[in-house]
Amino acid sequence: MESVGNQIKIKSSKHTLSEADTHTLKIWMIDTGIVFQKFVIDAGGKKESYLGAPESVFVADN
């Protein structure tokens, strides 16, 4: 199994946004045994790669 060899699980979901605007991704802890390493948000133009896109620049809006 590929997930065992890579020691990862890759999951995806699709969402349709009703309008162009600023959106926020919120994550809640449900199980203490789950670790998220990376979220990839494809707004169009995502290229396939072995373990997903490289890290992008962090932008905090305070």
C-alpha positions as CSV (number, residue, x, y, z in Angstrom):
1,M,0.0,0.0,0.0
2,E,1.3,3.4,-1.0
3,S,0.1,5.1,2.2
4,V,2.1,2.7,4.4
5,G,5.3,3.2,2.4
6,N,4.9,7.0,2.5
7,Q,3.6,6.9,6.1
8,I,0.8,9.4,5.1
9,K,-2.8,9.5,4.2
10,I,-3.9,11.9,1.5
11,K,-7.5,13.0,1.6
12,S,-9.3,15.5,-0.5
13,S,-12.7,17.3,-0.6
14,K,-14.3,19.7,-3.0
15,H,-16.2,22.8,-2.1
16,T,-18.0,25.4,-4.2
17,L,-17.8,29.0,-3.0
18,S,-20.8,31.2,-3.8
19,E,-18.8,34.4,-4.4
20,A,-15.3,35.7,-4.8
21,D,-14.2,37.0,-1.4
22,T,-11.9,36.3,1.5
23,H,-12.5,32.9,3.0
24,T,-11.1,31.2,6.1
25,L,-10.3,27.5,6.6
26,K,-11.0,26.5,10.2
27,I,-9.9,23.2,11.7
28,W,-11.1,21.7,15.0
29,M,-9.4,19.0,17.0
30,I,-11.6,16.0,17.4
31,D,-9.1,13.3,18.0
32,T,-5.7,13.8,19.7
33,G,-4.1,11.1,17.5
34,I,-4.5,13.0,14.3
35,V,-1.7,15.3,13.0
36,F,-2.2,17.5,10.0
37,Q,1.1,18.3,8.2
38,K,-0.2,20.2,5.2
39,F,-3.3,21.7,3.6
40,V,-3.2,22.3,-0.2
41,I,-5.9,24.7,-1.5
42,D,-6.2,24.5,-5.2
43,A,-7.7,27.7,-6.6
44,G,-6.9,26.5,-10.1
45,G,-3.6,25.6,-11.7
46,K,-2.4,23.0,-9.2
47,K,0.3,20.8,-10.6
48,E,0.7,17.2,-9.6
49,S,3.7,16.3,-7.4
50,Y,4.8,13.4,-5.3
51,L,3.7,14.7,-1.8
52,G,1.8,17.8,-2.8
53,A,2.7,21.4,-3.4
54,P,5.7,23.0,-1.6
55,E,5.0,25.3,1.3
56,S,3.8,28.8,0.4
57,V,4.5,32.1,2.1
58,F,2.5,32.4,5.4
59,V,0.3,35.5,5.4
60,A,-1.5,36.4,8.6
61,D,-4.3,38.9,8.6
62,N,-4.5,40.5,12.0
